[in-house]
């Protein structure tokens, strides 16, 4: 899933946040 409207940096940040939330 790679939204074109979102920036790569923002997408990475969102993915990282999701991973962190899942890990916790």
SVG drawing of the C-alpha trace seen along z (x, -y; Angstrom):
<svg xmlns="http://www.w3.org/2000/svg" viewBox="-3 -14 14 20">
<polyline fill="none" stroke="black" stroke-width="0.4" points="0.0,0.0 1.6,-3.3 -0.6,-6.3 0.5,-8.7 -1.0,-11.7 1.1,-11.1 4.8,-12.0 7.4,-9.1 8.6,-10.6 5.0,-10.8 4.2,-7.3 7.3,-6.0 6.4,-7.8 2.9,-6.3 4.2,-2.8 6.7,-3.2 4.0,-4.4 1.8,-1.4 4.7,1.0 5.4,-0.6 1.8,-0.5 1.6,3.2 4.8,4.0 3.6,2.3"/>
</svg>
